[in-house]
């Protein structure tokens, strides 16, 4: 057996360790290439790889053997054999000890397992690397901001606009981090090809009758990153220049298939249960799992983005494509940090679009951290106006207000609003 390379702990490792001390089965799920298997191998003593055709064939003949061996038992790419989910669930019901089973999955199969696994198998979402995991430069803690302490902020960074642009393109997929230029673009293109040609039919079990139309839809969706464009708008952008537009059912099938393989990672709209706000929009904000995938689908490079240019299907947005992809990078990072604090991430937009807040991080008690993302080194009162509006509406329910920037320093403005460069924000 080969010796595993040195493992760099991820933020999600803390969550997995805490859960595995008390729970018998954990499923680590997320898109291909985010590091699920490598993370699980740090804990497993018996490994079954169902993406190996030979091992899958043996497992299909005798699925129960997958539970055998020294525990923890890792069943990698479990969705290749849906019976696995119910087998593990029954083993938990029969009294399996904490730390017995790890499942990793790159898709939600269609049809799903016969039982949801609720109260038996706990799912942990793994996303691509957050920016603090890549740069190791954080000085401001999201959990601290969620505490509502509004303490002074410190920290300096020399990470600038060109560096953030590079991180948008570099991908948070660990296996691509050592690549650049043509090699990285080829790998990302191969990743997109695999999603369409293999992952969706093989892992999700979804038949796509027109792969070329799906790719066009993915490019249009990438162009809509960080917007709330309607699916009709995305469909029209995907079919511009073509005589026939895909039906609504077809585009919904594309969305469902890409969601099943964890490639779409929409930010839901914030709809609080105790709502003092009226006419909140319900449309999610569109995001792919990694902004590098969006950049690849649109065929843009650093020079294109830094020049303020766009490429690919035309979808209306406020600001530049680089601004949209910077917000995607910030959203990915904040979601990783929020999961560490058991908080959820949403966005706020009133129905008529008069007020918008890019990210709402909500604690279990309903208190929120409000975040705006600005592709700018400095901020103005205009950048803070929607944060001020929310504070006026909700009062102490707003724990803190933050503007994420590309600037050099973390500090608090005279009005108490935190200004934090993305490179300095961490869990």
Secondary structure by P-SEA (a helix, b strand, c coil): cccccbbbbccaaaaaaaaaacccbbbbbbcccccaaaaaaacccbbbbcccaaaaaaaaacccccccccccccccccccccaaaaaaaaaaaaccccccbbbbbcccccccccccccccbbbbbbcccccccccccccccaaaaaacccccccccccccaaaaaaaaaacccccccccccaaaaaaaaaaaaaaaccccccccccccccaaaaaaaaaaaaaaccccccaaaaaaaaaccccccccaaaaaaaaaaaaaacccccccccccccccccccccbbbbbcccaaaaaaaacccaaaaaacccccbbbbbcccaaaaaaaaaaaaaaaaaaaaacbbbbbbbcccccccccbbbbccccbbbbbbbbcccccccccaaaaaaaaaaccccccbbbbbccccbbbbccccbbbbccccccc
